[in-house]
Amino acid sequence: MTSRAWQDATRVVRAGLPKATPGAPYLPGPVFAAPFHAPGDPAQSPFTYGRFDNPTWSAYEQALAELEGGPCVLFPSGMAASAAVLATLLTPGSLLIMPEESYYTTRVLATQEFAGGWVAAQNVQVVQAPTSGSALVDAVRAHSGRVRLVWLETPTNPGLDVCDIAALADAAHAAGALLVVDNTTATPLLQQPLALGADLCVVSDTKAMTGHADLVLGHVAVRDVSLVESLRTWRTRLGVIPGPMEAWLAHRSLGTLHVRLMRQCATAQRVAELLASHAGVTNVRYPGLPGDPAHEVAARQMSGFGGVISFTLPTAAEVERFFAASALVYEATSFGGLHTSAERRARWGGDVVAEGFVRLSVGLEDADDLVQDIASALSAALS
């Protein structure tokens, strides 16, 4: 059997590991170096200076490339990865199309910086459209010949809308544009944007990819290897480099990704069904629910529906009572970790959501325990 025939659980356990060597660890520890030994022609080795490359980054990038289906570049955060894509692909006067609902800071970066802030000289025009339905495809077609870059997040954060990646890729390419997909919520194990036609894929590894809520990282995967050099050059020149310890921890955590995701998907399905059946809970969104507006598209392009659920309680006060009554739901931002967490998103501003809107990230607790805890907390909050 070759690595191409292996199932996902095997692939993540083996991804990026060096050839077995007697007396060596499965995964070598992090390399901490500013300069490396570099006699002679520096072009003979990528490891000359710590801002250019590092063996620990390279090993994790290789692991990611095996899972993503294209070469990867590692960054110190998901936002650093997103900024690198925008900065290297948007040219002066470019038109960018992106969803009205996607990660808030990405929208801020595009609309307030590239379209008029500290990079105002780029004079980038940003057009936003809803993720659901055909709005994004229609927007791309309406700007055919002018649009340079189409940005997509699916499933969206925090509303969990899903967009047909293949359809949008076809529309983007017909319009002369590149398609970028933020695949943070799904990860490459649940959704393969590059295989579906996307040109680039951005992931915040801070979340489900590493899954332990103990580091901040991001990466970009590409179909066209020619895009890698511009991303690496951007990383080197601006010094937006990942730490070797973070890269090593991420690679160490990668082996459990499949186990974690499968457990989270299974438990999230049960939690979503509980929430959908509760009379006091409204607007439950989870792509795994057959009645969810995103279910048909999600079932077609995803191998699992993830561990994130959104729902709404009547007011902020009920949400606070829900948190206070729960023994297993941590109140925290971010998602994808070992521990179930949730937050009332309206407290941040930015996202157009109700005051009682909750984004919940299912962890690895026993499913029966978690369902019982959430049911009891809802009863206490809504009584």
SULKA-V744111 format. One record per residue. N is the residue number from 0. RES is the residue in three letters. PHI is phi in degrees with one decimal (none if undefined). PSI is psi as a letter, one per 30 degrees, with the letter a starting at -180 (999 if undefined). OMEGA is omega as a letter, one per 30 degrees, with the letter a starting at -180 (999 if undefined). Layout:
N,RES,PHI,PSI,OMEGA / N,RES,PHI,PSI,OMEGA
This chain:
0,MET,none,k,l / 1,THR,-93.4,l,a / 2,SER,-62.3,f,l / 3,ARG,-67.4,f,a / 4,ALA,-92.7,f,a / 5,TRP,-68.8,l,l / 6,GLN,-77.8,l,a / 7,ASP,-57.0,e,a / 8,ALA,-60.2,e,l / 9,THR,-72.7,e,a / 10,ARG,-61.5,e,a / 11,VAL,-70.8,e,l / 12,VAL,-68.1,e,a / 13,ARG,-100.0,f,a / 14,ALA,-59.6,k,l / 15,GLY,73.6,g,a / 16,LEU,-78.7,k,l / 17,PRO,-72.9,l,l / 18,LYS,-59.7,k,a / 19,ALA,-59.2,k,a / 20,THR,-128.3,k,l / 21,PRO,-53.4,k,l / 22,GLY,83.6,f,a / 23,ALA,-105.4,l,l / 24,PRO,-73.5,l,l / 25,TYR,-57.0,e,l / 26,LEU,-121.9,j,a / 27,PRO,-58.1,k,a / 28,GLY,-68.4,l,a / 29,PRO,-65.2,k,l / 30,VAL,-97.1,j,l / 31,PHE,-101.9,j,a / 32,ALA,-154.4,k,l / 33,ALA,-91.4,d,l / 34,PRO,-92.0,l,l / 35,PHE,-114.3,l,l / 36,HIS,-59.4,k,a / 37,ALA,-148.4,i,l / 38,PRO,-74.4,l,l / 39,GLY,73.2,b,a / 40,ASP,-72.9,j,a / 41,PRO,-65.2,f,l / 42,ALA,-69.1,f,a / 43,GLN,-76.8,f,l / 44,SER,-144.9,k,l / 45,PRO,-74.7,f,a / 46,PHE,-100.5,i,l / 47,THR,-118.2,e,a / 48,TYR,-149.1,k,a / 49,GLY,-64.9,f,l / 50,ARG,-82.9,f,a / 51,PHE,-86.8,e,a / 52,ASP,-168.1,l,a / 53,ASN,-154.0,k,a / 54,PRO,-57.7,e,a / 55,THR,-71.3,e,l / 56,TRP,-61.7,e,a / 57,SER,-59.6,e,a / 58,ALA,-64.8,e,l / 59,TYR,-69.8,e,l / 60,GLU,-60.8,e,l / 61,GLN,-65.2,e,l / 62,ALA,-61.4,e,l / 63,LEU,-62.9,e,a / 64,ALA,-61.0,e,l / 65,GLU,-64.1,e,a / 66,LEU,-87.1,e,a / 67,GLU,-81.7,f,a / 68,GLY,86.2,g,l / 69,GLY,-169.6,l,a / 70,PRO,-60.5,k,a / 71,CYS,-127.0,l,l / 72,VAL,-126.3,k,a / 73,LEU,-93.2,k,l / 74,PHE,-131.9,l,a / 75,PRO,-74.8,f,l / 76,SER,-163.4,l,l / 77,GLY,-63.1,e,l / 78,MET,-68.4,e,l / 79,ALA,-63.0,e,l / 80,ALA,-64.6,e,l / 81,SER,-63.4,e,l / 82,ALA,-62.5,e,l / 83,ALA,-63.7,e,l / 84,VAL,-64.2,e,a / 85,LEU,-62.7,e,a / 86,ALA,-69.6,e,a / 87,THR,-88.1,f,a / 88,LEU,-106.4,f,l / 89,LEU,-85.7,k,l / 90,THR,-104.3,l,a / 91,PRO,-52.2,k,l / 92,GLY,84.2,g,a / 93,SER,-63.5,l,l / 94,LEU,-108.8,k,l / 95,LEU,-113.2,k,l / 96,ILE,-110.8,k,a / 97,MET,-146.9,l,a / 98,PRO,-71.5,l,l / 99,GLU,-66.6,e,l / 100,GLU,-113.8,j,l / 101,SER,-160.4,a,a / 102,TYR,-55.4,k,a / 103,TYR,-56.0,e,a / 104,THR,-68.5,e,l / 105,THR,-63.5,e,l / 106,ARG,-64.8,e,l / 107,VAL,-62.7,e,l / 108,LEU,-58.3,e,a / 109,ALA,-70.5,e,a / 110,THR,-82.8,f,a / 111,GLN,-104.5,f,a / 112,GLU,-109.0,e,a / 113,PHE,-68.3,f,l / 114,ALA,-99.3,g,l / 115,GLY,163.9,g,a / 116,GLY,-97.2,b,a / 117,TRP,-71.0,f,l / 118,VAL,-119.4,h,a / 119,ALA,-59.9,f,a / 120,ALA,-61.8,f,l / 121,GLN,-68.0,f,l / 122,ASN,53.0,h,a / 123,VAL,-76.7,k,l / 124,GLN,-100.4,k,a / 125,VAL,-115.7,k,l / 126,VAL,-114.8,k,l / 127,GLN,-112.1,k,a / 128,ALA,-145.9,l,l / 129,PRO,-61.7,l,l / 130,THR,-74.2,e,a / 131,SER,-72.0,l,l / 132,GLY,69.3,b,a / 133,SER,-105.3,g,a / 134,ALA,-59.3,e,a / 135,LEU,-67.5,e,l / 136,VAL,-61.3,e,l / 137,ASP,-62.2,e,l / 138,ALA,-64.5,e,l / 139,VAL,-63.0,e,a / 140,ARG,-64.7,e,a / 141,ALA,-67.0,f,a / 142,HIS,-113.9,g,a / 143,SER,-56.4,k,a / 144,GLY,89.0,f,a / 145,ARG,-110.4,e,a / 146,VAL,-73.3,k,l / 147,ARG,-98.2,e,a / 148,LEU,-142.5,k,l / 149,VAL,-115.6,k,a / 150,TRP,-108.5,k,a / 151,LEU,-136.4,k,l / 152,GLU,-123.8,k,a / 153,THR,-153.6,k,f / 154,PRO,-60.8,k,a / 155,THR,-77.4,l,l / 156,ASN,-117.7,j,g / 157,PRO,-107.2,f,a / 158,GLY,-82.0,f,l / 159,LEU,63.8,h,l / 160,ASP,-73.7,l,a / 161,VAL,-127.8,k,l / 162,CYS,-116.0,k,l / 163,ASP,-73.9,j,a / 164,ILE,-63.5,e,a / 165,ALA,-62.3,e,a / 166,ALA,-65.5,e,a / 167,LEU,-71.8,e,l / 168,ALA,-62.2,e,l / 169,ASP,-60.5,e,a / 170,ALA,-65.5,e,a / 171,ALA,-63.3,e,a / 172,HIS,-67.9,e,l / 173,ALA,-64.9,f,a / 174,ALA,-88.9,f,l / 175,GLY,84.4,g,a / 176,ALA,-115.3,l,l / 177,LEU,-99.9,k,l / 178,LEU,-110.3,k,l / 179,VAL,-111.5,k,l / 180,VAL,-118.3,k,l / 181,ASP,-80.8,j,a / 182,ASN,-108.8,g,a / 183,THR,-60.6,e,a / 184,THR,-65.5,e,a / 185,ALA,-86.7,e,a / 186,THR,69.1,l,a / 187,PRO,-67.1,f,l / 188,LEU,-79.2,f,a / 189,LEU,-99.7,f,a / 190,GLN,-156.8,k,a / 191,GLN,-117.6,i,a / 192,PRO,-58.2,e,a / 193,LEU,-64.3,e,l / 194,ALA,-67.0,f,l / 195,LEU,-87.8,f,l / 196,GLY,115.2,f,l / 197,ALA,-65.8,l,l / 198,ASP,-89.0,e,l / 199,LEU,-138.4,l,l / 200,CYS,-132.0,k,l / 201,VAL,-112.8,k,a / 202,VAL,-138.2,k,l / 203,SER,-86.2,j,a / 204,ASP,-69.7,f,l / 205,THR,-55.4,f,a / 206,LYS,-96.2,b,a / 207,ALA,-65.0,f,a / 208,MET,-54.8,e,a / 209,THR,-100.2,e,l / 210,GLY,71.7,g,a / 211,HIS,-115.4,g,l / 212,ALA,54.8,h,a / 213,ASP,-130.5,g,l / 214,LEU,-156.7,l,l / 215,VAL,-126.0,k,a / 216,LEU,-154.0,l,l / 217,GLY,-154.7,l,l / 218,HIS,-147.3,l,l / 219,VAL,-122.3,k,l / 220,ALA,-112.4,k,a / 221,VAL,-133.6,l,l / 222,ARG,-83.9,e,a / 223,ASP,-93.9,j,a / 224,VAL,-61.3,f,a / 225,SER,-65.4,f,l / 226,LEU,-76.2,f,a / 227,VAL,-63.4,e,a / 228,GLU,-62.6,e,l / 229,SER,-67.5,e,l / 230,LEU,-66.9,e,l / 231,ARG,-66.2,e,l / 232,THR,-62.8,e,l / 233,TRP,-59.3,e,a / 234,ARG,-59.6,e,a / 235,THR,-69.3,e,a / 236,ARG,-70.7,e,l / 237,LEU,-90.6,f,l / 238,GLY,71.3,g,l / 239,VAL,-87.2,i,a / 240,ILE,-112.6,k,l / 241,PRO,-77.0,l,l / 242,GLY,-78.0,k,l / 243,PRO,-62.7,e,l / 244,MET,-65.2,e,l / 245,GLU,-61.9,e,l / 246,ALA,-63.6,e,l / 247,TRP,-67.5,e,l / 248,LEU,-60.6,e,l / 249,ALA,-62.8,e,l / 250,HIS,-66.3,e,l / 251,ARG,-59.9,e,a / 252,SER,-78.1,f,a / 253,LEU,-61.4,e,a / 254,GLY,-60.9,f,l / 255,THR,-97.4,g,a / 256,LEU,-57.8,e,a / 257,HIS,-64.3,e,l / 258,VAL,-59.6,e,a / 259,ARG,-63.5,e,a / 260,LEU,-63.8,e,a / 261,MET,-63.1,e,l / 262,ARG,-66.3,e,a / 263,GLN,-66.1,e,l / 264,CYS,-62.1,e,a / 265,ALA,-64.2,e,a / 266,THR,-70.5,e,l / 267,ALA,-60.9,e,l / 268,GLN,-60.9,e,l / 269,ARG,-67.0,e,l / 270,VAL,-65.1,e,l / 271,ALA,-62.8,e,l / 272,GLU,-65.0,e,l / 273,LEU,-60.6,e,a / 274,LEU,-62.2,e,a / 275,ALA,-65.8,f,a / 276,SER,-91.1,f,a / 277,HIS,-88.0,k,a / 278,ALA,-65.4,f,a / 279,GLY,-90.8,f,a / 280,VAL,-110.2,k,a / 281,THR,-124.7,l,l / 282,ASN,52.7,h,l / 283,VAL,-71.8,k,l / 284,ARG,-122.5,k,l / 285,TYR,-157.2,k,a / 286,PRO,-59.4,f,l / 287,GLY,-78.2,f,l / 288,LEU,-76.8,k,a / 289,PRO,-55.3,e,a / 290,GLY,-88.2,f,a / 291,ASP,-70.6,k,a / 292,PRO,-57.8,f,a / 293,ALA,-93.4,f,a / 294,HIS,-60.7,e,a / 295,GLU,-61.0,e,a / 296,VAL,-67.9,e,a / 297,ALA,-60.6,e,a / 298,ALA,-64.8,f,a / 299,ARG,-79.6,e,a / 300,GLN,-115.7,f,l / 301,MET,-118.1,k,l / 302,SER,-92.9,f,l / 303,GLY,-165.4,l,a / 304,PHE,-104.4,g,l / 305,GLY,84.7,a,a / 306,GLY,-112.2,g,a / 307,VAL,-108.2,k,a / 308,ILE,-131.1,k,l / 309,SER,-123.7,k,l / 310,PHE,-158.8,l,a / 311,THR,-129.1,k,l / 312,LEU,-101.7,l,a / 313,PRO,-55.4,e,a / 314,THR,-145.4,l,l / 315,ALA,-61.8,e,a / 316,ALA,-62.5,e,l / 317,GLU,-64.3,e,l / 318,VAL,-63.6,e,l / 319,GLU,-63.0,e,l / 320,ARG,-67.2,e,l / 321,PHE,-60.5,e,l / 322,PHE,-62.2,e,a / 323,ALA,-64.3,e,a / 324,ALA,-85.6,f,a / 325,SER,-85.8,k,l / 326,ALA,-96.2,f,a / 327,LEU,-117.2,f,a / 328,VAL,-100.6,j,l / 329,TYR,-75.6,k,l / 330,GLU,-90.0,j,a / 331,ALA,-161.5,l,l / 332,THR,-86.2,l,a / 333,SER,72.0,l,a / 334,PHE,-162.0,l,l / 335,GLY,92.6,g,a / 336,GLY,-88.8,a,a / 337,LEU,-67.0,f,a / 338,HIS,-104.8,k,l / 339,THR,-65.1,k,a / 340,SER,-140.9,l,l / 341,ALA,-157.7,l,l / 342,GLU,-154.2,l,l / 343,ARG,-86.0,j,a / 344,ARG,-65.1,f,a / 345,ALA,-64.1,f,a / 346,ARG,-64.6,f,a / 347,TRP,-85.8,f,a / 348,GLY,76.8,l,l / 349,GLY,92.5,e,l / 350,ASP,-80.8,k,l / 351,VAL,-85.8,i,a / 352,VAL,-134.7,l,l / 353,ALA,-69.7,l,l / 354,GLU,-60.6,f,a / 355,GLY,-97.4,g,a / 356,PHE,-72.7,k,a / 357,VAL,-124.6,k,l / 358,ARG,-104.7,k,a / 359,LEU,-116.2,k,l / 360,SER,-111.2,j,a / 361,VAL,-78.7,k,l / 362,GLY,-98.7,b,a / 363,LEU,-110.3,g,l / 364,GLU,-64.0,l,l / 365,ASP,-56.7,k,a / 366,ALA,-62.0,e,l / 367,ASP,-62.4,e,l / 368,ASP,-60.9,e,a / 369,LEU,-69.1,e,l / 370,VAL,-60.6,e,l / 371,GLN,-64.0,e,l / 372,ASP,-64.2,e,a / 373,ILE,-66.4,e,l / 374,ALA,-61.4,e,l / 375,SER,-66.5,e,a / 376,ALA,-66.9,e,l / 377,LEU,-65.6,e,l / 378,SER,-60.6,e,l / 379,ALA,-68.2,e,a / 380,ALA,-73.5,e,a / 381,LEU,-104.7,g,a / 382,SER,-76.3,999,999
